């Protein structure tokens, strides 16, 4: 990873939710890089740093007194009404970027249990691209340093242990939303027959940040914009294109990969449907 990309990933790590690290084995010494990998299951980014001129893509966050800010506040209130619900618990699960968490979030939508053992090429592609989607927002985050909703409404989040780190990190755009929507777009290109479900799950992954009370709706929408632009940018990278071809071939040749758990997928679907019904307009 080059120096600029490493710096951008450091910004992502400072601002994204700190997932609980998996226990390290005797063969994996507790180095800073090892701890980073345990909390954030990402590979080296394909691209060098944040999205260039990202501020021209989304502009400034909503201004005080604007209709856009009123819309943010209304949807924030709708998200707060979901606290304690199944959708709120799913938002907490979606906050995790640790080992296996992102592929796990998309396995039901893909109808394949995405894992290192069953789908190594897909996992490799997803890990590397996830770093690109996440770091794409870091420049604009630092530019605006927008306060997060929980610092304004003083209500709980779904990640109380991370509030200290998030409190001083910009809310706009959402890096988690960029990761989720980007992963949905990426996996839709790997499993084209599941494109609608995967893209929808990517949207909901970002919506989880609003439900969690750590991002405004406009943060989440801007994160999707960054994911779309980054996904387009990735198409010009030879290493990405080569890895995408390998992942697509692996998906076509899957014969006995385990399906995700039916009970868990039914619970996820119910949580997502309930969340949409309880927060109309989100």
C-alpha angles and dihedrals in degrees: 000000000000123000096259093049091048091052091050091050088052089056090050091051091050092053107033123081112279104239117209109267119237116242111272120237125233088256092055111069117210098256125155090251091050092051090048091053092047093054096036115036097207136129128215112302119251093218133054108254135301125356106283113250090359092164089069090059098057109009123209124333118260114297125235111278094015126133088239091059091047088053090051091050093049093051090044089056090050089052092049089055088063095060110129093020129116088257090056090051090050089051088056090051091049089054089068114097094171130116112326094350101116096044088045091055090055101039095091092050090048092043086224128098096237109211144143090256100046101030111020096158092050091048091051092051093045094049094051097043092046088063090053094049093048097046093045091082100045098094095053092042089059092043096058103021090196116195114251119242096248089059089056103039096032091220126137124272130214089248106050093165090060099048093096093058094041095048093075097037124091119260099206120108107015113236091196090054090051090050094047098045091041091051090049092052092045095049091044087062090050096045102029094173088061096043097119095049093044094048091048091051089051090054091049091049087062093042087058088071091060091046088049090056093235099104139035121235092252089054089055094047091049089051089057090052090053091048092052093049092046092049089053090047091051091060089074094055113097095207091051092048091050092050092046091055090051092049092049091050090050091051092050091050098047108128110157106014109143118256116234117262111284094214094051091047092050090051091049092050092049092050092050094047092046091049092053092047093049094046107042117192094028 
